[in-house]
């Protein structure tokens, strides 16, 4: 049940009647007609912009349209008042029975709020994709939470989702990892070692070096790179991916696919992707203009193999092969996305860190070219996370070296708090993570506030025992209606968040719903008639417990999307 969809259908039917009656021109597009919550709850339960968006194409005054539309809508038994406001907005008030029926629908509809909007479309969501050179840090944490919640949201909205991790194991960084592990291997043999600048000195490689010693003994001691580099590179990469998988598991993230960049090299897959672009006339040999801000004498022009990315929305064409014949970093990324297109996905989503903003246009251009514009690519950037403790910037001196790990954060505050708080800001806004505030038990802490609302309901349900809810009695108080109105917004919120790829909207919504529930609960301290348990009045208890249980159903569903476990009690 989506009450906003139902009322919008009523609006569209009324507009069709107006066209049939000659009160509106025929053939008007109704795509932009919306029904949504009013900005001010005092104005009613819902509002429609129908008259405003139709006025110009109809060549009519908005109020003239709105007044006729109001009369037709008021004839529906669900509508108590249709009132024209301002230049032509139309505010609607609904019968109290509508909200009672809404509560009943939440309790009786399996998966209330789930949508078939996606119609089973296959979506690939790629996220985290950190270099396999060490444990995940706090920046990766935000990308992991955002990507995982987005994948769950899209599934809830009717998409078939594949969660994917791209292992960057084909570049020079894995050679550096191998050399770093080799130093720990020598250290395990009792040698004193120094880590040159650019290597990975974190203590997390100590057990890897020791495990390598147990595996190969002294076979590599004193030997040159030509003997051990390739084997240690593979061994170290596998060890780091095991570490990364364990980190993700602590956060409750499980991937469907781990795709190796290395699998693209020497297999013809990069060549095949570029051949597909070449067949479209998008590959050529040329010389790029000097980068902005560089003087000509600081830059040497070289002929390279280029991709005409400007034909698909990029600012400049991009090199895919260097003048010495080596692939650029962009070439395997093209091949990887070509593989996604070839796997038959209907849409692609990449979650990048803020430092990859310059990669957005070229990657979108590549996917547009490879799919002939048929497969959209949405790239979401996650901004930095700033850590605080006691109100001061916080840095840990941990075994990772010079950064705070995902595991550090989860071990301090738990996965539920970590996940919810990472979604309390839009992904492209920086986020402050204060270790004290995220554990604070107050309204200022969104995760606590939402969990507490769910726990309060569960407490009331335990005290109520077996209360029959087959026929939900009528709600009576405005505070109860406010909770019901917020419950009605859940299906609408799911579809909006799913269309915009914005799971943070679910976190914001849950906070608002919790606020309404707490407001109702707190009023019960002074007004006994609003308490969920009404001694000696079974009917009133039924109504209030039904509303409470419906609220818990929606909170649980929303937290499920965010990957957070609902709390049945608070300690």
Steps between C-alpha positions, in 0.01 A plus 500: 500500500631843403252762614674776305477295181130439565423868552709594196290254297191680629648833389582365154149356460351835601719680247388256232138580588578871471643443153193301403275776635689768308638660819853411384650455154547140394840339451681673786798312642436405862847358569600786730183494706602404854329429830725547802498597866437873552790706625290600801290227661247765602406536133365146473606142443610521137555759229499490120673728252263400217363848430847657510662264249201494263429873491756594236430218249125547558533879464289545810540658843614247762225596743233446235624143452544442872148612592334261255734219602428566869128449442553165332744375765272604786234265361720200582406342838865496610532879468357726773633826360668617178625853543669729246800685641723774362526521123346158446631229731236261620508370860307186588375376835403133533231323700622358836399153381768521230771500768341214687491300177863596439608354835309183421671479159845530657420208728335277240701577184804278470799723436316829539701762314667261258472612140503339158634826356821329384304232310785255549758715320852366550722754677870463578614696804878515533633635827803503732742367233800599714855412399582162658799641684367517856195513724207723411513848652222726624451656156434156353251446783275774372511367144430147622199607705363728229540239226352219707200707609443616143505140377245401767283801416496411131407141580218628722383714209480204262843480334720193461829615651855368476744627763850515356856572616769585245837372622767743384768233475641586158702813575837592649356523853489121532870481414560745786289277723712198403821685585353610834402142584847385400649737759269354766605154381867591553406644839339168590840343429659732754637761262482871581311680224416856404197597297588736214265788431199383301484151650236382750643497855180409687517220756216322322763349266694339788283184511507483120880495505500238773249285311717528188800380698301200624402425142830530312763496774814689397453443128480872425757631745773688316335440164422766238152613402505288187477197729222602740312809379222330303427230756509734799280747311229237453543368855484848654201607291306191611593571862385862474173402335437255785559791739268728301226236488527464878477879540190512281344213692543695825296774340239255371598542134508198272585527132354288222798541265870575547640596159877495451660776294788262432261272310478770232871493416645254253157356425399722210219661698648850493568465129141382441352800680711746304423314177129552575565874531720500192220339299286801590770738375592614851869401516775696327868593520557859604665755724312664783516866587719581803322471834351818635737701716820362342733701285588355159868460596397280794311263278618274222242406236484127430282307260273261687201279435196705597132441567260761360327541833394854406243346265330359811504801730857519626705821507806360316591180322678246720812290439460124522853401394822688569760586239714208626217253434397451864136527602386804693303454824186582304534206255429216748217704652342520154542125462350436842190706423478337157482170687211636709317610187561160340359327810165659417445748780229757439671765712837551668582686819855573617579628850823703493692690764503879477852492352365330186278789394711562190426147381124541477459649152747271326346188657149607406620573148652153472184321613285717275719412203527129582124458548387743228340706775277213609657430841504798739791538740444695821813586696457598863787671682538455875661791677750486785427383854644718777557322830453668838522401865412728789432768241856490367636357172594140570774281361588153615849364517418152384666211325386625158765770493363849447125452457194388699367167384143386447561243770613771745169679455277193518676364808444831682132563420363184334375436144145634553612839627770520233262421216217729607723796574678467165161562338401806701642728232462494123787311339653806332516700825785460748408315819613550859530179703528579870563183701331649806193642329419188298467309829310777678151406618308808394289645222817653355618149411284381208585130527416490870181697443375259233605188690334633813171550315503138386590381851219707653248334270634155581474579871136605458425186302651279770285670764186481284530125449263346247290785363268412211562726203267354237290817495705811571286751693496862395779737590386811682774745594701729272825357638386154389407632157848655471660159546263344247575774245870431534438126453315584177813669365715185516409347158540840336837552668625162378421584139653849516818371666516212252467731200769737626735234643494673839473258794565779750136601443397185689710602801347849499150354471555260791610787721182693412282195564673440832441865591125461445491179705698652787279810490189286536658292777611807696157662478367189666684596819264794546198371306413144609257458210799495260684217672539182296358289784150601612400296806143381478456626142586225256383692194719803571797275577449320170515823304807630675688169497417461129653841429806415708547165332464656153769751594733218603433321172613801298798581722615141472465509120692826475778382727517181294580707191774683693639169629424586864349254747182634669531520879237315704620662822747769601753447776 
